[in-house]
């Protein structure tokens, strides 16, 4: 086991490993990509609907913030106006909120797909261990995330400083403009700054997405021993496969033995081989081999046949030919039709003689077996 743990994970993950990881919620994810998608969607909406939002804000200020003396001194009126302001404000930002919900659901499809895993959301109490939490902070992954966060902060800070310097005079001048013009101008500045800040995150996304894919692939890589263990688990150990094979053979033998009493004739070696044949004239097919065996199994077939009064016919060449050329529940090959026809003709004569109490016919001798079916075993 020590040797296994020292092996390097150099092998690509198998399909089963990927499937198991997905069930556990272990898929490639980039929070930066999701954040970028949400910010860009907001910026695009701001670009398209900013004017309408500004008009709505001006209208709301006119209707709700210009109150008459009677309204001000009415105790119930401020509450009513406050509710109306909240409702109007909610209606103004509703398109943005709806778009954020949609993007938050769709964005993960761009990387890793959308996966729901109970195992991933289940509480893990080991994550509440402060010692392990500190250890995770100083792990390679934690340090990379820290560096990434610092770089993102530094990037946004630099862009924000540049934007502040760019729009500083305009921001200061807003106070001297008329209210309506000031609101429209201010929204324009916010729109431009928001869009530029969102676009600046492309650099972060371009770094984070490949890194997350690489790290996810690295986590799922396997050692040669892990692949061998997985194959053994999926295919079954040799002991389990051997036990299953024995059980299947036993079931097949039991099923075969139930067919022996229904057979028309048992062709024997006479002691080493036994083959049971059954012929159904109405089926239009050839005779079928319903049971076969050697040595002990052959003896069991003969005993069952004797107990069920199934005729036995000793013909060593034919018994061996049938045993090696025909599988269970299969029709005999065409090359043995003539030989088996002689056997079945004898069996029908024997059954008729017994029913009529006549003298039993002599069994056929030197039944012809083609050379290609002869066995010298």
KEMI-750318 format. One record per residue: residue number from 1; chain; x, y, z of N, C-alpha, C in turn. Coordinates in steps of 0.2 Angstrom, whole numbers, plus 2048, in hexadecimal, padded with zeros to 3 digits. Layout:
  num  cadena  n.east  n.north  n.up  ca.east  ca.north  ca.up  c.east  c.north  c.up
  NUM       A       X        Y     Z        X         Y      Z       X        Y     Z
...
//
This chain:
  num  cadena  n.east  n.north  n.up  ca.east  ca.north  ca.up  c.east  c.north  c.up
    1       A     804      7FA   800      800       800    800     804      806   800
    2       A     80A      806   803      80F       80C    803     811      80D   7FC
    3       A     812      808   7F9      815       809    7F2     80F      80C   7EE
    4       A     809      80A   7EF      804       80D    7EB     803      814   7EC
    5       A     804      816   7F3      803       81D    7F4     808      822   7F2
    6       A     80E      81F   7F0      814       822    7EE     813      823   7E6
    7       A     80F      820   7E3      80E       820    7DB     80C      827   7D9
    8       A     80E      82A   7D4      80C       830    7D1     806      82F   7CD
    9       A     801      834   7CE      7FB       834    7CA     7FC      837   7C3
   10       A     7FE      833   7BF      800       834    7B8     7FB      833   7B3
   11       A     7F6      82E   7B5      7F1       82C    7B0     7EB      830   7AF
   12       A     7E8      831   7A9      7E2       835    7A9     7DC      831   7AC
   13       A     7D7      835   7AF      7D2       832    7B2     7CE      82D   7AE
   14       A     7CB      828   7B0      7C7       824    7AC     7C0      827   7AC
   15       A     7BB      824   7A8      7B5       826    7A8     7B1      825   7AE
   16       A     7B2      820   7B2      7AF       81F    7B8     7B1      824   7BD
   17       A     7B8      825   7BD      7BA       82A    7C2     7B7      831   7C1
   18       A     7B6      833   7BA      7B3       839    7B9     7AC      839   7BB
   19       A     7A8      834   7BA      7A1       833    7BB     7A0      834   7C3
   20       A     7A5      830   7C7      7A4       830    7CE     7A6      837   7D1
   21       A     7AA      83B   7CE      7AC       842    7D0     7A6      846   7CE
   22       A     7A3      845   7C9      79D       84A    7C7     797      848   7CC
   23       A     796      842   7CE      791       841    7D3     793      844   7DA
   24       A     799      845   7DB      79B       848    7E2     79B      850   7E1
   25       A     79A      852   7DB      79A       859    7DA     7A1      85C   7D9
   26       A     7A6      857   7D7      7AD       859    7D6     7AD      85B   7CE
   27       A     7AC      861   7CC      7AD       863    7C5     7B0      869   7C5
   28       A     7B3      86B   7BF      7B7       871    7BE     7B2      877   7BF
   29       A     7B4      87C   7C3      7B0       881    7C4     7B4      888   7C4
   30       A     7B2      88D   7C2      7B6       893    7C2     7B1      899   7C5
   31       A     7B2      89B   7CB      7AE       8A0    7CE     7AF      8A7   7CA
   32       A     7B5      8A7   7C8      7B7       8AE    7C4     7B3      8AE   7BE
   33       A     7B2      8A8   7BA      7AE       8A8    7B4     7A7      8AA   7B6
   34       A     7A4      8A7   7BB      79D       8A9    7BD     79C      8B0   7BF
   35       A     7A1      8B3   7C3      7A1       8BA    7C5     7A1      8BE   7BE
   36       A     7A6      8BC   7BA      7A6       8C0    7B4     7A0      8C0   7B0
   37       A     79D      8BA   7AF      797       8BA    7AB     791      8BE   7AE
   38       A     791      8BE   7B5      78B       8C2    7B8     78D      8CA   7B7
   39       A     793      8CC   7B8      795       8D3    7B7     794      8D5   7B0
   40       A     796      8D1   7AB      795       8D3    7A5     78E      8D4   7A3
   41       A     78A      8CF   7A5      782       8CF    7A4     77F      8D6   7A7
   42       A     782      8D7   7AD      77F       8DD    7B0     781      8E4   7AC
   43       A     788      8E4   7AA      78A       8E9    7A6     786      8EA   7A0
   44       A     785      8E4   79C      781       8E5    796     77A      8E7   797
   45       A     777      8E5   79D      770       8E7    79E     770      8EF   7A0
   46       A     775      8F1   7A4      776       8F8    7A5     777      8FC   79F
   47       A     77A      8F9   79A      77C       8FD    794     775      8FE   790
   48       A     771      8F8   790      76A       8F8    78D     765      8FC   790
   49       A     765      8FB   797      75F       8FD    79B     761      903   79F
   50       A     767      905   79F      769       90B    7A4     765      911   7A3
   51       A     763      913   79D      75F       919    79B     758      918   79F
   52       A     755      913   79E      74E       912    7A1     74F      912   7A8
   53       A     754      90F   7AB      755       90F    7B2     756      916   7B5
   54       A     75A      91A   7B1      75A       921    7B3     754      925   7B3
   55       A     750      924   7AE      749       927    7AD     745      925   7B3
   56       A     745      91E   7B4      741       91C    7BA     743      91F   7C0
   57       A     74A      920   7C1      74C       923    7C8     74A      92A   7C8
   58       A     74A      92E   7C3      748       935    7C3     741      935   7C4
   59       A     73D      931   7C1      735       931    7C2     734      92F   7C9
   60       A     738      92A   7CC      736       928    7D3     738      92E   7D8
   61       A     73D      932   7D7      73F       937    7DB     73A      93D   7DA
   62       A     737      93E   7D4      732       943    7D4     72C      942   7D7
   63       A     72A      93B   7D7      723       939    7DA     724      938   7E1
   64       A     729      935   7E3      729       933    7EA     72D      937   7EF
   65       A     732      93C   7EC      736       940    7F1     734      947   7F1
   66       A     72F      949   7ED      72C       950    7ED     725      94F   7F1
   67       A     725      950   7F7      71F       94F    7FB     71C      956   7FD
   68       A     716      956   7FD      712       95C    800     712      95C   807
   69       A     710      962   80A      710       963    811     70B      95F   814
   70       A     706      95E   811      701       959    814     703      952   815
   71       A     707      950   810      709       949    80F     70F      948   815
   72       A     713      94D   816      718       94D    81B     715      94C   822
   73       A     710      950   823      70D       950    82A     708      94A   82B
   74       A     707      946   826      703       940    827     707      93A   829
   75       A     705      938   82F      70A       932    831     70A      92C   82D
   76       A     704      92B   829      704       925    825     707      926   81E
   77       A     708      92C   81C      70A       92D    815     711      92B   814
   78       A     716      92C   819      71D       92A    818     71E      923   817
   79       A     71A      91F   81A      71A       918    81A     718      916   813
   80       A     712      919   811      710       917    80A     715      919   805
   81       A     718      91F   805      71D       921    800     723      91C   800
   82       A     725      91A   806      72B       916    807     72A      90F   803
   83       A     724      90D   805      722       906    801     722      907   7FA
   84       A     71F      90D   7F7      71F       90E    7F0     726      90E   7ED
   85       A     72B      912   7F1      732       913    7EF     735      90C   7EE
   86       A     734      908   7F3      737       901    7F3     734      8FD   7ED
   87       A     72E      8FD   7EC      72B       8FA    7E6     72E      8FC   7E0
   88       A     72E      903   7DF      731       906    7D9     738      904   7D8
   89       A     73C      904   7DD      743       902    7DD     744      8FB   7DB
   90       A     740      8F7   7DE      740       8F0    7DC     73F      8EE   7D5
   91       A     73A      8F2   7D2      738       8F1    7CB     73D      8F3   7C7
   92       A     741      8F9   7C9      747       8FB    7C5     74C      8F6   7C4
   93       A     74E      8F3   7CA      753       8EE    7CA     751      8E7   7C8
   94       A     74B      8E6   7C7      748       8DF    7C6     74C      8DB   7C0
   95       A     74C      8DF   7BA      750       8DC    7B4     757      8DA   7B6
   96       A     75A      8DE   7BA      761       8DC    7BC     761      8D6   7C0
   97       A     75D      8D6   7C5      75C       8D0    7CA     75B      8C9   7C6
   98       A     756      8CA   7C2      754       8C4    7BE     759      8C1   7B9
   99       A     75D      8C6   7B6      763       8C4    7B2     768      8C1   7B6
  100       A     769      8C3   7BC      76E       8C0    7C0     76D      8B9   7C2
  101       A     766      8B8   7C4      764       8B1    7C5     765      8AC   7C0
  102       A     763      8AF   7BA      764       8AB    7B4     76B      8A9   7B2
  103       A     76F      8AE   7B3      776       8AD    7B1     77A      8A9   7B6
  104       A     778      8AA   7BD      77B       8A5    7C2     779      89E   7C1
  105       A     773      89D   7BE      772       896    7BC     775      893   7B6
  106       A     775      897   7B1      778       895    7AA     780      895   7AA
  107       A     783      89A   7AD      78A       89B    7AD     78E      895   7AE
  108       A     78C      891   7B3      790       88B    7B5     790      886   7AF
  109       A     78B      886   7AA      78B       882    7A5     791      883   7A0
  110       A     794      889   7A0      79A       88A    79C     7A0      886   79E
  111       A     7A1      884   7A4      7A7       880    7A7     7A4      87B   7AC
  112       A     7A5      875   7AA      7A3       870    7AE     79C      86D   7AE
  113       A     797      871   7AB      790       870    7AB     78D      871   7B1
  114       A     786      870   7B1      782       871    7B7     781      86A   7BA
  115       A     783      869   7C0      783       863    7C4     780      864   7CB
  116       A     77B      860   7CD      778       861    7D4     77A      85A   7D8
  117       A     77E      85B   7DD      780       855    7E1     77F      856   7E8
  118       A     77B      852   7EB      779       852    7F2     780      851   7F6
  119       A     784      84D   7F4      78B       84C    7F8     78F      852   7F8
  120       A     78E      856   7F3      792       85D    7F3     790      862   7F8
  121       A     789      862   7F9      786       867    7FD     785      864   804
  122       A     787      85E   805      786       85B    80C     78B      85E   811
  123       A     789      85F   817      78E       862    81C     794      85E   81D
  124       A     79A      860   81D      7A0       85D    81E     7A3      860   825
  125       A     7A3      85C   82A      7A5       85F    831     7AC      860   831
  126       A     7B0      85C   82D      7B7       85C    82D     7BA      863   82A
  127       A     7B5      867   826      7B7       86D    824     7B7      873   829
  128       A     7B3      871   82F      7B3       876    834     7B9      875   839
  129       A     7BD      871   838      7C3       870    83C     7C8      876   83A
  130       A     7C9      87A   83F      7CD       880    83E     7D4      87F   83C
  131       A     7D7      879   83F      7DE       877    83D     7DE      875   836
  132       A     7DA      871   834      7DA       86F    82D     7D8      875   828
  133       A     7D4      87A   82A      7D3       880    826     7D9      884   825
  134       A     7DD      885   82B      7E3       889    82A     7E8      885   825
  135       A     7E8      87E   826      7EC       87A    822     7EA      87B   81A
  136       A     7E4      87C   819      7E2       87D    812     7E4      883   80F
  137       A     7E4      888   814      7E6       88F    812     7ED      88F   80F
  138       A     7F1      88B   812      7F9       88B    811     7FA      885   80C
  139       A     7F5      882   809      7F6       87D    804     7F7      880   7FD
  140       A     7FA      87D   7F8      7FB       880    7F2     7F5      883   7EF
  141       A     7EF      87F   7EF      7E9       882    7ED     7E7      889   7F0
  142       A     7E8      889   7F7      7E6       88F    7FB     7EA      894   7F9
  143       A     7F1      893   7F8      7F5       899    7F6     7F4      89B   7EF
  144       A     7F2      897   7EB      7F1       899    7E4     7EA      89D   7E4
  145       A     7E5      89B   7E8      7DF       89F    7E8     7E0      8A6   7EB
  146       A     7E5      8A6   7F0      7E7       8AC    7F4     7EA      8B1   7EF
  147       A     7EF      8AE   7EB      7F2       8B2    7E6     7EE      8B5   7E1
  148       A     7E9      8B1   7DE      7E4       8B2    7D9     7E0      8B8   7DC
  149       A     7DE      8B8   7E2      7D9       8BD    7E5     7DD      8C3   7E6
  150       A     7E3      8C3   7E8      7E7       8C9    7E8     7E8      8CD   7E1
  151       A     7EA      8C8   7DC      7EB       8CB    7D5     7E4      8CE   7D3
  152       A     7DF      8CB   7D4      7D8       8CD    7D2     7D7      8D4   7D5
  153       A     7D8      8D4   7DC      7D7       8DB    7E0     7DC      8E0   7DD
  154       A     7E2      8DE   7DB      7E7       8E3    7D9     7E4      8E6   7D2
  155       A     7E2      8E1   7CE      7E0       8E3    7C7     7DA      8E8   7C7
  156       A     7D5      8E6   7CB      7CF       8EA    7CC     7D1      8F1   7CF
  157       A     7D5      8F1   7D4      7D7       8F7    7D7     7DB      8FC   7D2
  158       A     7DF      8F9   7CE      7E2       8FD    7C9     7DD      900   7C4
  159       A     7D9      8FC   7C2      7D4       8FE    7BD     7CF      904   7C0
  160       A     7CD      902   7C7      7C9       907    7CA     7CD      90E   7CB
  161       A     7D3      90E   7CD      7D7       914    7CD     7D7      918   7C7
  162       A     7D8      914   7C1      7D9       917    7BB     7D2      91A   7B9
  163       A     7CC      917   7BB      7C6       919    7B9     7C4      920   7BD
  164       A     7C6      91F   7C4      7C5       925    7C8     7C8      92B   7C5
  165       A     7CF      92A   7C3      7D2       930    7C1     7CF      933   7BA
  166       A     7CD      92E   7B6      7CA       930    7B0     7C3      933   7B1
  167       A     7BF      931   7B6      7B8       934    7B6     7B8      939   7BC
  168       A     7BD      93B   7C0      7BD       93F    7C6     7BA      945   7C5
  169       A     7BC      949   7BF      7B9       950    7BE     7B2      94F   7BD
  170       A     7B0      94A   7B9      7A9       949    7B7     7A5      948   7BE
  171       A     7A7      944   7C2      7A4       942    7C8     7A3      948   7CD
  172       A     7A8      94C   7CD      7A8       952    7D1     7A3      957   7CE
  173       A     7A3      958   7C7      79E       95C    7C4     797      95A   7C4
  174       A     795      954   7C7      78E       952    7C7     78A      957   7CB
  175       A     78D      959   7D1      78A       95D    7D6     787      964   7D3
  176       A     78A      966   7CD      788       96C    7CB     783      96C   7C5
  177       A     782      966   7C3      77D       965    7BE     776      964   7C0
  178       A     771      965   7BC      76A       964    7BE     769      95D   7C0
  179       A     764      95C   7C4      763       955    7C7     762      950   7C1
  180       A     75D      951   7BD      75C       94C    7B8     762      94B   7B3
  181       A     766      950   7B2      76C       94F    7AE     771      94C   7B2
  182       A     772      94D   7B8      777       94A    7BD     775      943   7BE
  183       A     76F      941   7BE      76E       93A    7BF     76F      936   7B9
  184       A     76E      939   7B3      76F       935    7AD     777      935   7AC
  185       A     77A      93B   7AD      781       93B    7AC     785      936   7B1
  186       A     782      936   7B7      785       931    7BC     784      92A   7BA
  187       A     77E      928   7B8      77D       921    7B6     782      91F   7B0
  188       A     783      924   7AB      788       923    7A6     78F      921   7A8
  189       A     791      925   7AD      798       924    7B0     798      91D   7B3
  190       A     793      91B   7B7      792       915    7BB     792      90F   7B5
  191       A     78E      910   7B0      78E       90B    7AB     795      90A   7A8
  192       A     798      90F   7A6      79F       90F    7A3     7A4      90B   7A7
  193       A     7A4      90D   7AE      7A9       90B    7B3     7A7      903   7B4
  194       A     7A1      902   7B5      79F       8FB    7B6     7A1      8F6   7B0
  195       A     7A0      8F9   7AA      7A1       8F5    7A4     7A9      8F3   7A4
  196       A     7AD      8F9   7A5      7B4       8F8    7A4     7B7      8F4   7AA
  197       A     7B4      8F4   7B0      7B6       8F0    7B5     7B5      8E9   7B4
  198       A     7AF      8E7   7B1      7AD       8E0    7AF     7B1      8DE   7AA
  199       A     7B3      8E2   7A5      7B7       8DF    79F     7BE      8DE   7A2
  200       A     7C0      8E1   7A7      7C7       8E0    7A9     7C8      8D9   7AD
  201       A     7C2      8D6   7AE      7C3       8D0    7B2     7C4      8CA   7AC
  202       A     7C4      8CC   7A6      7C6       8C7    7A1     7CD      8C4   7A2
  203       A     7D1      8C8   7A4      7D8       8C5    7A6     7D8      8C0   7AB
  204       A     7D4      8C1   7B0      7D3       8BD    7B6     7D0      8B6   7B4
  205       A     7CB      8B7   7AF      7C7       8B1    7AD     7CC      8AD   7A8
  206       A     7D0      8B0   7A4      7D4       8AD    7A0     7DA      8A9   7A3
  207       A     7DB      8AB   7A9      7E0       8A7    7AD     7DD      8A2   7B1
  208       A     7D7      8A3   7B4      7D3       89F    7B9     7D0      899   7B6
  209       A     7CD      899   7B0      7CA       894    7AC     7CF      88E   7AB
  210       A     7D5      890   7A7      7DA       88A    7A6     7DC      887   7AC
  211       A     7DD      88B   7B1      7E0       889    7B8     7DB      884   7BB
  212       A     7D5      886   7BB      7D0       881    7BE     7CF      87B   7BA
  213       A     7D0      87B   7B4      7CF       875    7B0     7D6      870   7B1
  214       A     7DB      874   7B1      7E2       870    7B3     7E1      86D   7BA
  215       A     7DF      871   7BF      7DF       86E    7C6     7DA      869   7C6
  216       A     7D4      869   7C3      7CF       864    7C4     7D2      85E   7C0
  217       A     7D5      85E   7BB      7D8       858    7B7     7DD      855   7BC
  218       A     7E1      859   7BF      7E7       857    7C3     7E4      853   7C9
  219       A     7DF      856   7CC      7DC       852    7D2     7D9      84B   7D0
  220       A     7D6      84B   7CA      7D3       844    7C8     7D8      83F   7C5
  221       A     7DE      841   7C4      7E3       83D    7C1     7E4      837   7C6
  222       A     7E6      831   7C3      7E6       82B    7C7     7ED      828   7C6
  223       A     7EF      824   7CB      7F5       81F    7CA     7F3      819   7C7
  224       A     7F8      815   7C4      7F7       80F    7C1     7F3      80A   7C6
  225       A     7F5      80A   7CC      7F2       806    7D1     7EB      807   7D2
  226       A     7E9      80E   7D2      7E2       810    7D2     7DE      80D   7CC
  227       A     7E1      80E   7C6      7DD       80B    7C0     7DC      804   7C1
  228       A     7E2      800   7C3      7E1       7F9    7C4     7DC      7F7   7C9
  229       A     7DB      7FB   7CE      7D6       7F9    7D3     7CF      7FB   7D1
  230       A     7CF      800   7CD      7C8       802    7CA     7C6      7FC   7C5
  231       A     7CA      7FA   7C1      7C9       7F5    7BC     7C7      7EE   7C0
  232       A     7CA      7ED   7C5      7C9       7E7    7C9     7C2      7E8   7CD
  233       A     7C0      7EE   7CF      7BA       7EF    7D2     7B4      7EE   7CD
  234       A     7B5      7F1   7C7      7B0       7F1    7C2     7AF      7EB   7BF
  235       A     7B4      7E7   7BE      7B4       7E0    7BB     7B3      7DB   7C0
  236       A     7B5      7DC   7C6      7B4       7D7    7CB     7BB      7D3   7CC
  237       A     7BC      7D1   7D2      7C2       7CE    7D4     7C2      7C7   7D1
  238       A     7C8      7C4   7CF      7C8       7BD    7CD     7C4      7B8   7D1
  239       A     7C4      7B9   7D8      7C1       7B4    7DC     7B9      7B5   7DB
  240       A     7B7      7BB   7DB      7B0       7BC    7DA     7AD      7BA   7D3
  241       A     7B1      7BB   7CE      7B0       7B9    7C7     7B0      7B1   7C7
  242       A     7B4      7AE   7CA      7B5       7A7    7CA     7AE      7A4   7CE
  243       A     7AC      7A7   7D3      7A6       7A5    7D7     7A0      7A6   7D3
  244       A     7A0      7AB   7CF      79A       7AC    7CB     79A      7A7   7C5
  245       A     7A0      7A6   7C2      7A0       7A1    7BD     79E      79A   7BF
  246       A     7A0      798   7C5      79E       792    7C8     796      791   7C9
  247       A     794      797   7CC      78C       797    7CD     789      797   7C6
  248       A     78B      79A   7C1      788       79A    7BB     788      792   7B8
  249       A     78E      78F   7B9      78F       788    7B6     78A      784   7BA
  250       A     789      785   7C1      785       781    7C5     77D      782   7C2
  251       A     77C      788   7C1      775       789    7BF     774      786   7B8
  252       A     779      787   7B4      778       784    7AD     777      77C   7AD
  253       A     77B      779   7B2      77B       772    7B3     774      770   7B6
  254       A     772      773   7BA      76B       772    7BD     766      772   7B8
  255       A     766      778   7B4      761       778    7AF     762      773   7AA
  256       A     768      771   7A8      769       76B    7A3     766      765   7A6
  257       A     767      764   7AC      765       75D    7AF     75D      75D   7AF
  258       A     75A      762   7AF      752       762    7AF     750      760   7A8
  259       A     754      761   7A3      752       75F    79C     754      758   79A
  260       A     758      754   79E      759       74D    79D     753      749   79D
  261       A     74F      749   7A2      749       745    7A1     744      746   79B
  262       A     745      74C   798      741       74E    792     744      74C   78C
  263       A     74A      749   78C      74E       748    786     74B      741   783
  264       A     74C      741   77C      74A       73B    778     74F      735   779
  265       A     756      737   77A      75B       732    77A     761      735   77D
  266       A     765      730   780      76B       732    783     771      72E   77F
  267       A     775      731   77C      77A       72E    778     780      72E   77C
  268       A     783      728   77E      789       727    783     78F      725   77F
  269       A     795      725   783      79B       723    781     79D      71C   781
  270       A     79B      718   786      795       718    78A     796      71B   791
  271       A     79D      71C   794      79D       71E    79B     7A0      725   79C
  272       A     7A4      727   797      7A7       72E    798     7A3      734   795
  273       A     79F      733   790      79B       738    78D     794      736   78D
  274       A     790      73B   78E      789       73A    78D     785      741   78A
  275       A     781      740   785      77E       745    782     777      744   781
  276       A     773      749   783      76B       748    783     769      74C   77D
  277       A     765      749   779      762       74C    773     75A      74C   773
  278       A     757      751   770      750       752    770     74E      754   769
  279       A     749      751   767      746       753    760     73F      755   760
  280       A     73D      75B   75E      736       75D    75D     734      75D   756
  281       A     731      758   753      72F       758    74C     72B      75F   74A
  282       A     727      761   74F      723       767    74D     726      76D   74C
  283       A     72D      76E   74F      730       774    74F     733      775   748
  284       A     734      770   744      737       771    73E     73F      771   73E
  285       A     742      771   743      749       771    744     74C      76B   745
  286       A     753      76B   746      757       765    747     756      763   74F
  287       A     758      75D   750      759       75B    757     75D      75F   75B
  288       A     75C      761   762      760       765    766     764      761   76B
  289       A     769      763   76D      76D       760    773     76B      764   779
  290       A     768      760   77E      765       764    784     769      762   78A
  291       A     76E      75E   789      772       75C    78F     778      759   78D
  292       A     77E      75A   790      784       756    78E     789      756   794
  293       A     78D      751   795      792       751    79A     797      74C   799
  294       A     79C      74C   79D      7A2       747    79D     7A3      744   7A4
  295       A     7A5      73E   7A5      7A7       73B    7AB     7A1      73B   7B0
  296       A     7A2      73F   7B5      79D       73F    7BB     796      742   7B8
  297       A     797      748   7B4      791       74B    7B2     78D      746   7AD
  298       A     791      742   7A9      78E       73D    7A5     78A      738   7A8
  299       A     78D      736   7AE      78A       731    7B2     784      733   7B5
  300       A     784      73A   7B7      77D       73D    7BA     778      73D   7B4
  301       A     77A      73E   7AE      775       73F    7A9     772      738   7A7
  302       A     777      733   7A7      774       72C    7A6     770      72A   7AC
  303       A     771      72B   7B2      76D       729    7B8     766      72C   7B7
  304       A     766      733   7B5      760       736    7B5     75C      734   7AF
  305       A     75F      732   7AA      75B       72F    7A4     758      728   7A6
  306       A     75C      724   7A9      75A       71D    7AB     754      71E   7B0
  307       A     754      723   7B4      74E       724    7B9     748      726   7B5
  308       A     749      72A   7B0      744       72D    7AC     742      729   7A6
  309       A     745      723   7A5      743       71E    7A0     745      721   799
  310       A     74A      725   799      74D       728    792     752      723   78F
  311       A     751      721   789      755       71C    786     75C      71E   786
  312       A     761      71A   787      768       71B    786     76B      717   780
  313       A     76F      71A   77C      772       717    777     77A      718   777
  314       A     77E      713   777      785       713    777     788      714   770
  315       A     78B      71A   76F      78E       71B    768     793      720   769
  316       A     799      71D   76B      79F       722    76D     7A1      727   768
  317       A     7A2      725   762      7A3       72B    75D     79E      730   75D
  318       A     798      72E   75C      792       733    75C     792      737   762
  319       A     793      734   768      792       738    76E     798      73D   76F
  320       A     79E      73B   76D      7A3       740    76D     7A2      746   768
  321       A     7A0      744   762      79F       749    75D     799      74E   75F
  322       A     794      74B   762      78F       750    764     791      754   76A
  323       A     795      751   76E      797       755    774     79C      75B   772
  324       A     7A0      75A   76D      7A5       75F    76C     7A2      764   766
  325       A     79D      762   762      79B       766    75D     795      76A   75E
  326       A     791      769   764      78B       76C    765     78A      76F   76C
  327       A     788      775   76C      787       778    773     780      777   776
  328       A     780      778   77C      779       777    77F     774      77B   77C
  329       A     76E      777   77C      768       77B    779     769      77D   772
  330       A     76D      77A   76E      76E       77C    767     76D      775   763
  331       A     76B      777   75C      76A       771    758     770      76E   756
  332       A     770      768   754      776       764    752     778      766   74B
  333       A     77E      766   749      781       768    743     77E      764   73D
  334       A     77E      766   737      77B       763    732     77F      75C   730
  335       A     786      75C   731      78A       756    730     788      750   734
  336       A     784      751   73A      782       74C    73E     77B      74A   73D
  337       A     777      74D   738      770       74C    737     76F      744   736
  338       A     773      741   732      772       73A    730     773      735   736
  339       A     778      737   739      77A       732    73F     774      733   744
  340       A     772      739   746      76D       73A    74B     766      737   749
  341       A     765      738   742      75F       735    73F     75E      72E   740
  342       A     764      72A   740      764       723    741     762      721   748
  343       A     765      725   74D      764       725    754     75D      726   756
  344       A     75A      72B   753      753       72D    754     74E      728   751
  345       A     750      725   74B      74C       720    748     74B      71A   74D
  346       A     751      718   750      752       712    754     74D      714   75B
  347       A     74E      71A   75D      74A       71B    763     743      71B   762
  348       A     740      71D   75C      739       71D    75B     737      716   75A
  349       A     73B      712   757      739       70A    756     739      707   75D
  350       A     73E      709   762      73E       706    768     738      708   76C
  351       A     736      70F   76C      730       711    770     72A      70D   76D
  352       A     729      70C   767      724       709    764     723      701   766
  353       A     729      6FE   766      72A       6F7    768     728      6F6   76F
  354       A     72A      6FB   773      728       6FA    77A     721      6FC   77C
  355       A     71E      700   778      717       702    779     712      6FC   776
  356       A     715      6F8   771      711       6F3    76E     713      6EC   771
  357       A     718      6EC   775      71B       6E6    778     71E      6E2   773
  358       A     721      6E5   76E      725       6E1    769     72C      6E0   76B
  359       A     72F      6DC   767      736       6DB    769     73A      6E1   767
  360       A     73F      6E3   76C      742       6E9    76B     747      6E9   765
  361       A     748      6EE   761      74D       6EE    75B     754      6EE   75E
  362       A     758      6EC   75A      75F       6EC    75B     762      6F3   75A
  363       A     766      6F6   75F      769       6FD    75E     76D      6FD   758
  364       A     76D      703   755      772       703    74F     779      703   751
  365       A     77D      700   74C      784       700    74D     788      703   748
  366       A     78E      706   749      792       709    745     78E      70F   741
  367       A     78C      713   746      788       719    744     78D      71E   740
  368       A     78C      720   73A      791       724    736     792      72B   739
  369       A     798      72D   73B      79A       733    73D     79F      736   738
  370       A     79D      73C   735      7A2       73F    730     7A9      740   734
  371       A     7AE      740   730      7B5       740    732     7B6      747   736
  372       A     7B3      74C   733      7B4       753    736     7B1      753   73D
  373       A     7AD      74F   73F      7AA       74F    746     7AD      74A   74B
  374       A     7B1      745   748      7B4       740    74C     7B9      743   751
  375       A     7B9      741   757      7BD       743    75D     7C1      73D   75F
  376       A     7C7      73E   760      7CC       738    763     7CD      739   76A
  377       A     7C9      73C   76E      7CA       73D    775     7C6      738   779
//
